[in-house]
């Protein structure tokens, strides 16, 4: 749920407009916004009315005061506006300029911009003493009002080289700010950041802009939007500290900049400071603006976010549900409304209320696109939330289709290091992992962890979240050593930063307990899950979904450790109706039943397992419209269960229904789709229909041949195809298929990868068993060369390849080569493993046997005695090896033949 941290950031932008514009955003006196906006713009757009510049704040305050006194009293405001318009009209005399002004007064901002931009360039003496420069600036502001941000940015950029930074620093900073805002609204965050850096406004301590921050010139706002969180945090904290002893300025700072600092603190994981500041800001807002003011409601949302991060998700949702109706009533169809709706939807997603979350997030995304535009960072953030929701609902194919263009937009607008872009990259990696593309996702997550560490420091919550995602990739690859290392690091950091009940820390706990079990760390796995269940029960209740999920995880750990009786006891307890989790959505009912069914089957409770899988399918069908992937997975689970029970006709019907759903929702290359195809092919073969099974696998593999990321899927399909050919004794076809699989593995994992080498080695074993000796030699030589190239001549696997080739040459009767390879193997194993290692003793025996074959009897006798004595001394239980060494000595005449 990290992604909505960035989306709260711009809630304060509306609150940092002029007082009149705040009233407009709040939905009060619509005419006031138009009048106030026009009045403010006329005095700041660079026209030669310097006296009016001093009146700007007084005008805004007068407008706000009029609105507070009497919403209908706008006559005095209109008089002020008319006075300014008359003054400006008198001073603007040229035709194009006069037309621009007339269009502006009528509210035709695009026409005004176009008239102003058409003014011809003249000799430039100073930025705002030159008519052309003034009109370009005016055109830029008009383009902003017309939502034509690219044209606005161009106008502001044209003025920038003309301004003398040293002579007119305030003008220069205002112009840079206008340029940055236009670039941000155009979705060009990277260019905005570059403009800010080029202007050297990051050295804000030396500028007046920090100490006299006007409401619409909030540098920390765009620093935060751009992801420059350290700079924004330093600037805000400096201002809060400086003005702490001035109650008025301190209150103003809290209202304007406090919410941004809270978001940054939450991102960093400093929840105690964030919660304290949220309370302080809400009290200040309520005192100054009232309980229903946008500032006050925003602070309520921030408090909800703090609750969520500490694991108090139910309380967070309740608080957000209190705020949302107030904003819907008072500020409907505004950016504030849609942002609040988005945040509430994401809290619902974290609370696993997926259907409600889907509705709210979709409404928010459409509304933000309408209000802010498709490239606005808030709109992009809403689209990101939709992609994450698809990941949660297991609609991976749809999620990938959404996330790829979305990431391109985020990278283009803000760069790959922006928090939103990094979160999006994590979601993409998780979607790829779910689809079986673990190689791509692992590489991407390693890069994300490195970037997060570089940008935020190794003790930032972003780094721990990235490590958690990388641990999930390692878990999918069954690399449990890496899972243990990564999940332990992420767990410790997240627990320290966010608390033990935050959602991410619980994910770490489940990953870590599974890794402990896989790595045979029984005590650690059991202690972790028992403690987690107790804590969750105390915090959330025994029937809460997370508590039940933890009990399921404990059952899985117990089952993997062959603690059948204890696992069975837990399963029986969970099957009682009163023990089921309460108030959960159908998607979680499905997950719960699927877990329980798998456990029951593993414990040989087949009747109970079938009941769970059947009920799971019913739960999945109830949410088919929201997540057809659930229905496909439930059908596949039930079909697989029936196939394992040899009820193949029933399984065939279920798997045939599941397959097109998987293809439609997840795509042909997804792991669940491939598993369904392989299982369906197996059922067809069991039913005596191997031709159909072969055709299904061949067509499926061929359909993936043009997809570059489908290597793993093709390997799985071709392996299944090979097994069918093998069972039919189609030896030539089988081995041709296996060679093709080997090539695919080399392409997917690398020619010198352990996976490719291991497959080649096993292929050689099968070939030698089929007496295809020349083919075996080619394969094993390729494996040896690969291992020497990748790991060196003294690697354990390299020495095994040498030994294999020596054995092959002996099988061929090529004793000279067999002797040569067995000698090299012995020398290397002696050097690396020592003379008393069992593998070295076998090499001594092999070399002695080969020497005997080539007539070098004396050397053979000496080595045969050594092998016989070593194996009897160090490995007396290895009766087979002892017998072989004795038989060799008998052949050499050194021992009498046994009767």
N, C-alpha and C positions, 0 to 999 in steps of 0.2 A: 504493500500500500504506500510505498515511498513516493510514487509519482505525483500525488496531489500536493506534496509540499511546495513544488514550484508553482502550481496553479493558484495557490492562495496569494502568491506574491503580488499580483496585479490588482487584488481587491483594494489595496491602499491607493492605487493610482487615481481612481475616481474620487477618493477621499482627499486627495492632495490637489485637486483643482481649486479654483477660486471659490469663495463662499457661495457666490451666485450659482456657479456650476455644480457645487455640491447639492444645492437645493434642487436644481434641475434633475441631477442623477437620482435624488431622493423622490422624485415625482411630484414636487411642489411647484405650483404656479408655472405652468409650461412657458407662458409668455416671458416669464422672468429670465429663463435660460437664454432665449434668443436675444433679448435686450441686453442682458449682462455680457453675454459673449461678444456681441457686436461692439458694445461700449469698450470692453477691455481690449479687444483686438485693435480698434482704431488708435488707441493711445500707445500701443506697443509695436506696431508694424513698421516703424521707421519713417513715418511721415514727419515733416518739419514742424512738429507741434511739441517742442520740448517742454513747454509749460504744462501740457496735459499729462506728461509722464508722471509728474508729481501727484497728479490727481488719481492715478490708477487705483491705489489701494483704498483711498477715501471713497471712490465710486463703488468699488466692490463691497466695502463695508456698509455703505449707505443702502445699496440694493438689498443686502442680506437683512439689514435692520428693518427696512420697509416690509420685507416678506414676513419677518417674524411678528411685526406689529399687526399687520393687516394684509392678508393675502391678496386683497383686491386693490390695494393702494399701489398702483404702478404708475400713476400719473407723474409723480416726481421723477421716477426712473426714466420715463419717456422724455421728459423735459431735458434731463441730462444728456440723453442720447442725441436728441435733436440739436442741442448746443454743440456737441462734438462734431456731428455730421456737418453742421453749417460751417464751422471753423475749417474743417478739412476740405470741404467742397470749395471754399473760398481760396484756399492755398493751392489746390491742384488745378492747373489751368490747361495742361496739354490735352489734346483730343483723346489719345489712347488711354491716358491716365484717368481722364474724366469719365470715359466709358467704363473703365475698370471699377472706379469708385461707385458709379451709378449701379452697376450690376451687383456689386457687393452689398450696397444698402438694400437692394431688393432681395437679397439672400441667394442670388445666382452665383454661387462661389466658383464653379468651374469656368463660367464665362468671364468672371472677374479675373481669375488666374490667367486665362488665355490672353485677355487684353493687356494685362500687366506684363506678362512674359514677352509680349511682342514689342515692347519698348526697345528702341535701338540703343546699343552700347555707345557711350561717349567717353571722353577722356576722364580718367579716374584720378581724383585727388585724394579723397578719403572715402571710406566705405559708406558712411551714411550722409555724407555731404554731396554725394553723386546721385543724380536722379535715377540713372539706370540701376545702380545697386539697390536703391530704396525700392524700386518697382520689382526687382527680382525677389527681394525679400518678401514684399507684399504678395507676389505671385505664389511664393512657396507656402505662405500661411493659408492662402485661399485654396491651394491644391490640397492641403491637409484637411480643411473644412469640407472639401468635396470628396474626401477619401481617395485621392489620387496621390499615393505616397511616393511612388517612384519619381513622378514629376516634381513633387515637393522637394525630395532629397536632391535632385539635380539643381534646382534653384538655390537651395541653401549652400550646396557645394560650390556653385559658381561664385557666391559671395565670399566664401571662406578665404581664398587667397588675397582678397583685397583688404581685409581687416588687419590693422596694425595691433597685434596682440599686446604690445607694451603700452601703446598710447591709449587704447580703448579695451582694457582687459574685461570689463563687465560685458560690453557688447560682444566681444569675441566669445566669451563663455556662453552667452545666450544663444548665439548663432550655432555654436557647436552642439549645444543641447537640442536645438530645433532640428538640426541635421540628424542627430542620433535617434531622436524620437521618430522621425519620418522613416529612417532606415529600419527601425524595429517594427514599425507598423507595416512596412513593406515585406517583412519576413526576412530581412537581411541582417540578422544579428551579428554575423561575423564581420560584415562591413561596419556596423555600428561600433563594435568593439575596437576595430582598427582605427576608426575616426577618433574615438575617445583616447586611445593610446597615442596616436599621432599628435593630438592636441595637447598632450601632457597634462590633462586635467586630473590624472591620477595623483598628482602632487597637489592635492586640494588644500593642504594646510596653508599654502601661500596665497590662496585666492579669497576674494570676498564672497564667493559663491557659497562657501561652507558656513560662514558666520552670519550671512544675511540670506538664508535660503528662502526663496519665494515659493509659494504653494505649488506652482506648476514647473519648478526647476529642481526636481528631486533626483540628484545624482545617484544616491543609493538605490533608488528604484530601478534605474536601468542597469546599474551594476549587478543587482540581484537577478534581473531578467536574463542578463548575459551570462550568468553563472560565475561572475567574479565575486564569490561569496566572502572571501577573506578581506578584500578591499572594502566591500559594503559593510561587513561587520565592524571593521576597524573604524570606519567613518562614523557609523551610527553610535557606537559605544563612546567615541570621543565627544560627540555632541551631547549625548545624554549626561556624560560625566561633567562636561563644561557647564551645562545649564542646570545642574541639579539644585543649585542654591537660588535660582531664579524661578519661582513657582510658575509664573505665567509661561515663560519659555520652556521650562521643563515639561509642563503639561502639553504644550503644543508639540514638542518633540516626541513625547510618548504617543500622542494621537497620530502623528504623521509617520514616524519611523519605527515606533515600537513593534507593530505587527510584523514588519519585515525582519527585524532582529529575532523575533520569536521563531519565525520560520527557519532562519539560519541556524539557530540553536537546536531546533528539532532535527534538522538535517545532520548536524554534528553529533546528535545523541545526548546533548546536555539538557535533559528533560527537567531537572530540578530548577535550573535557571529559567528555562522556557516557561514552565508553569508559574513560577513566581512573577515573571514579567507579564504574562498574560493576565493574571489577577490584577496587577498594578495598572495595566493599560485599560482593562475593563472598568475599573473603579473610576479612573480619570475620565473615560469616555462617558460613562453614565452620569457623572457629576456635571460635566460640561455640556453634553449634547442630549442627554435623556436616555431612557432604557431602550427605546426603539430606534435610536439613531444608527446609521450604517456602521459607524465606528464601534459602537457597543456590541452590535450583533456579530461583527467580524471577530471581536475578541472572544465571544462565546464559541464561535467555530474553532478558534485556535485552542481554547480549552478542551474542546472535544478531541482535537487532534492529539493533544498531550495525553489525554486519557487512553486513546487508541494505542499510542506508541508503547504505553506501559502494560498493555494487555487488557485494559478495562474496556473491551470493545462494546459490550452491551450498554454501559453508561455513556460511552462516546456517542453511540447511535441515538440514545434517548435525548441527549443534549442537542445534537444536530437536528433531530426531529422537532425540538421546541423552537429552534431558530428559523428553520425553513419556512413555516407558514407565515411568520411575521414578515419575512422578506418578500414572499409571494404576494402578500396583501398590500404592502406599502410600496414596493418597487418592482412591479410585475414587468416581465419582458425586457429587463435591463441586463447589462453585463453582470451586475452584482447578483441578480436573481439566478442567472444561468450558472455562474461560478459556484454559488452556494448549492445549487441542485447537483452539480457535478461532484462537489466534495461530499455531500450527503450520500450520493450514489456509490462513491468509492468506499465510504465507511460501511455501507450495506454489503458491498462486495467482500470486504474484509470479515464482516460478520457472517459471510456465507449465505446471505439473502440475495441469491444471484438474479432471480427473476425481477425483484424490485430494483436491484442495482442496474440491470440491463435497461429497464424502462427509463430510469432517471438519467443515466449516462447518455443514452441516445438523445433524449430531449435536450440535455445540456449541450451536447456536441452540435446539434442542429441550431440551437439558439445562439451559441457563441459564434458559429460561422456566419450567421445572419447579422449579428451585431458587430463583431470584430473583424470578420473577413476570414477566408480559408487559410491564410498563411500566418495569422496571428498566433503567438506562442500559446495562448490559452486554448485556442481551437485545436492546435496540434496536440496539446496535452490531453484534451478530451478524446481525440482520436486514439491516442496512446492508451487511455483507460479502456476503450472499447477492445483494443487488441489484447490487453491483459485479461479482460473478462472472457474473451474467447479462449485464451489459454487455460483459465480456470475451469471453463465449461468443456475443455478438451476438444474444442473446434480448431485444431491446430492449423489445418489447411486454410481456413478463412482468416485465422489470426496472422499467418504468414503473408497472405495476400494483402492484408491491411498494413502490416508493420513495415514491409520493404519500402513502398513509396513514402510512407510516413517518416521513416528514418532518413531517407534521401532529403526530404524537406527539412528535417531537424538539423542534419549535418550541414546543409546549404545555408540555413538561417543562422545557426549558432555554433557549428563546429562539433566534432566528435567528443570533446571534453565537457560539454555542457551537461549539467545533471539530468535534464530531460532526455538528451540524446544517449547518455550512458544507460539510463534506465530502459530506454527503448531497445538498446543493443542487448541488454540482459534478457528482456522479454523475447527478442528474436532468438537468442541462444537457447533459451528454454524451449521455445517452439521447435527449433531444430532438433534438440535432444529428444523431445517427445516423439518426433518423427523418425528417429533413428540416425540422424546425421550428426553423430557424436564427434566425429573428427573436426568438422567445421565449427561446431559449437564450442568445443574445447579450445581451439585456437582463438576464437573470438573472446571467450571468457578470460583466457590468460592475458590477452591484450587489455581488456577492461580492468582487470585487477591491477595491472601495472599502471594504467592511466589514473585510476582512482588513487593509488598510493602516491603517485607523483603529484597530483593536483591537490589532494586533501590531507596527505599525511597518513601514516600507517595506523593511527588510532581514531580514524573517522568512521562513522556508521556506514558510509558509502562503501568503504573498503571491505568491511565485514559482510555486507550484503553481497558484494561481488564474490567474495570467497565462498559464501553459501551457495551461490549459483554454480560456481566451479565445482564445488563438492557434489552437487546434484548431477552434473555431467559425469564426474568420476564414478558416481554410484551407477549411472546408466551403463557405464563401460565395465562395471564390476571391478574397478580398481579400488579395493577397500582400504588399502594402505593409504592412498591419497585421500580417500573420503575421511578417514580417521584424522589425518593431519589437518585438512582444510576445515572440516566441521568443528573440530576442537578449537581451532583458532577463532573461527567465526562465532562459535557459541560463547566463548569467554568474553569476546569483545562486545557482542550484542547484549549479553546478560549485564555486563558492567555499564553499558551505555543506556540501554532501553529497559532493562529489567527481565526477570526470568520468564514472565508470562507474555512477552511480546511475541507476535505470530512467527517472526523469523527465528527467534531463539527456540521455539518449539520444533520448528522444522529441523534445526540443527540437532536437537535431541533425538529425533527419530532416525535421522541419518547416522548419527554417531552410535546409537545403540545397535543398529543393524551392522555397522562396520565392526564394532566390538565383537558381535556374535560371529561374523564371517572370519575375523582374525583370531577366533578362539579365546577371546578375553571374556570368559563367561561371567565372572564376578562383576566386572565393570558394567557389562550390558544389563544384567539383572538389577544391580543396585540403581543404575540410572533410571530405568523405567519404573521401578517400584517407587522411587522418590518422586518422579514426575507425576505419576498417577495420584499419589497422596496430595501433592501440592495443588494439582488441578482440581481434585475433588474438593479441597478446602476453599479454593478461590472461585471456581465456576460451578461446582456442584457435581455429584456423581453421574447424573444423567445428561450432562452437557456433552455436545458432540466431541469436543477436544478431549474430554476425559475418557469417553468411550474409545476414541481413536487411539489414545495412549494404551488402553487395555488391550486393544487389538494388536498393537505393536508389541506389547509384552508377550502376547500369545504367539506371535510370529517368532520372536526371539526364543521362547521356550521350545517351540516346535523345531527350530533349526538346531537346538542343542539336545534334541531327543528327550526333552523333559515332557514326555507325552501326557503323563497323568496331570501335571499342573496346567499344561496348556488346555487339556480337555475340560478341566474344572472351570477355567476362565470362559471357554466357549459356551459351556452349558449355562453359566451365569448370564452371559450376554444374550442368550436366546430367550430368556424369560421376558415376557411382554413388559413387565414393570421395570426392567433394567435397560430397555432400549432408550436411546437419546430422545429427548422431548423437543418438539417444536422445530425440527429441522426440515429443510426443503427436500423435495423429491430427489435432487441430485445427490444429496448426502445420504438419504435413505438407500439409494442405489449403491453408493460406495460402502456403506456399513454392511449391507447384505452381501455384497460381493466379497468383502474381506472375510466375513463369517463363513460364507459358503466354501471359500478356498481352505480355510482352517479346518472346517468339518471334514472336507474330503481328505486333507492331509492326515487327519486323525482317524480315517476310515469310518466316519459317520456319514455314510453315503446318502441315506434317506434324508437326513437333516440338510446335507449339502445341496441336494437337488431342490429341496423346498426353498432354501435361501436363494439359489440361482434363479428359480422361477419367479419368486417374489421380487428379486432384483430387476428382472426383465419388466415386470409390471410397473415398478417404480420408474424405470427408464422410459417406458412408453408414455407415462403420464407427463413427461417433460420433453417429448420428442420434438415438438416445434421449437423449443428453446435450445435443445442440444441433441440433435439426432446422433451425434457421436456416442452418447451414452447408450442409446438403444442398440446401436451396432455392437458396442463392446459387450453389452449384456447378452445379446444373441450369441456372440462368439464365445463368451464364457460358458453359457449353457450348452452350446454345441460341442465345445471342447470336453466338457464334463461327460456328455453322452457318448462322445467318441472314445474316451478313456474307459467307459463301461461297455464298449463294443455294441452300443445301440446306434449303429451307423445310419440306419434309415432316418431316424429322428434327427441325428446330428446333421445329416445332409440337408434336410429342410431348413434347419436353423442357420447353418453356415451360408447357404445360398441366399437367404434373406439378409444376412449381415454383410456379405461382400459388397453389393452395390452401394449400400449405405456408407461403408468405409471408403470406397473409392470416391463417392460424391463429396463426402465431408472432409476426408483427410488426404485424399490423393493416393495414387498407386504406390508411391515410394514410402508411405508411412509404415512404421513398424507394425501397428495393429492390422493394417491392410495386408501386409506381407504374411504375418502370422495366420490370418484367416485364409489366404490363398493356399499356404502350405498345408494347413490343417484340412482344408477342403480336398486337396489333392490326395492326402493320406486316406481320408474317408473313401474317396472314389476308388483308390487302389484296394482298400479292404473289401469293398463291395464287388471286386472283380472287374473294375472298369479302368484299367491302367491307361488305355489310350486316351480317355478323357482327362485323366490326371496329367499325363505328359503334355497334352495340348494346352491345358490350363496354365501349366508352369511355363511352357515355351512362349506362349502368347504374352503372358505377364512379364517375363524377362525381356522379351523383344520390345514391348511397349515402353520399357524404362531405358532402352539403350541410348536414347538421345538426351536423357536428363543427366547433367554432370554430377548432381549431388545424390544420385540414386545408386551409387556403387554398392553400399552395404545391402540394400534391398535386392539387387541383382545377384549378389553372392549368395544370399539366403535362398533365393529361388533356384539358382543353379545347383546348389548343394542338395536341395530337396529333389530336384530332377535327377541328379546323379544317383541318389539312393534308390529311386524307382528303377532306373536302368540296372543298377547293381542287383536288385532283388530279382530282376528278370534274366540275369546272367548275360546281359548285353555288354560284354566286357569292353569291346572296342569303343562303343558309344559312351560307356561309363568313363573310361580313361580320357577320351577326348573332352568330355564334359569337365572332368577334374582339372585338366590342363587349362581350360578356359577359366575356371574358377580361380586357379592360381594367378593367372594374368590379371584378373579383376582385383584380387587382393593386393597385388603389387602396385596396380594403378591407384587403388584407394588408400593404402597405408604406406606405400613406398616400397621400392624394390628391395631395400635392405632392412625392412622392418622385421621385428620379431614375429609378427603375425604371418608375413609372407614366408619367412624362413621355416617357421613351424609347420605351415601347411605343406611346403615343398618336402620337408623331411618325412611327414606322414604319407605323402603321395608316394615317395620312394619306397616306403615300407610296404604299401599295398602293391606296388609294381613288382617288387622282388618276390612277394608272396604269389603273384601271378606268373612268376618266372619270366618276366619281361626285363631281362637283366641289362641290356644295352640302354633301354629307356630309363632304367633306374640310375645307371651311371651318369647319364646326362643331367638328370634332375639333381642328384646328390652333389655332383660337381658344381652346379650352379649355386646350390645352397652353401657349399663350403666357401666358394669365392665370395658370396655375399656376406657370410659371417666374418671372414677374414677382413674384408673391406670395411665392415661396419664396426667390428668389436675387437679386431686384432687376432693374432695367431694363438694367443694363450687364453682366450675366453673359453669358458667351460663348454658352451655349445659348439664352438669351433672345433675343439678337441673331440667332441662326440661325432661331428661330421667326418673328421679324419678317420675315426674308428669305424664308422659306417662304411666308408669307401674301402677300407682294408678288408672288412668282412665280405663286401660284395666281390672284390677281386678273388678272395679265397673261394667264394661260391662259384665263380667262373673258372676256377682252377689256374688263375694267373698268379702263381705263387711268388714270382719276383716282385710284382707290384704290391701284392698283399704284404710281403715282408717289409718292403720300403715304407708303406703307410703305417704298419703296426709299430715300426721302430720310431718313426716321427711322433706318433701318438704317445708311446711310452716315454720318450724323452721329455715331451711337454708336460705330461701328467706328473712325472717325477718332479719336475721343476716347480710346478704350480701347486700340486696337491700333496706331494710327499710320497715316499715309497710305500707307506703303510696304508694309504687310502684304498678303499675297495676297488675303485675304478682303475687305479694304478696296478693293483694286483691282477685284475683281469687283463690289462694290457701286457703285463709280464707273461701271462699264460699265452695270449694270442701271438706274441712275438716268438716265444719258444716253439709253439706249434708250427708257425710258418718257417722258422729256421730248420726245423726237422724235415719239412717238406722239400726244402732246397738243398738238403744234404749237409747242413752245418750242425752236425750232431753234438759236438762238444759244447758249443755255445747254447744249444737247445737244452742239454742236460742241466747245465748250471742254472739257467733261468727257470726251468721247470721245478727244480728243487726249491728255488727261492719262492716261487709262487705257492707251492704246496705248503711250505713251512709258514709263510706269512698268513695264509688264509686259515690255517688250523689254529694259529696263535691268536689272531685278532678277530676272526669271524667264524668261530666254531659252529655257529648255527647255520652257516651257508653250506649245507650238505652237498648241494649240486656242484658248487665250485670246487669243493674238496674232491669230489668224485672225478671231475674232469681233469684236475691236476694230477691225481693219482694215475688215471688211465694213461695220460701222456707219459708219465715216468715208466709205466709198464711197457709202453710201446718202445721206449728208449732203452729198455733192459735194466732200469735202475731199481725197480721193485718187482717182486714176484707177482704174477697174475693172481687176482683173488678168485677163489673157487666159485 
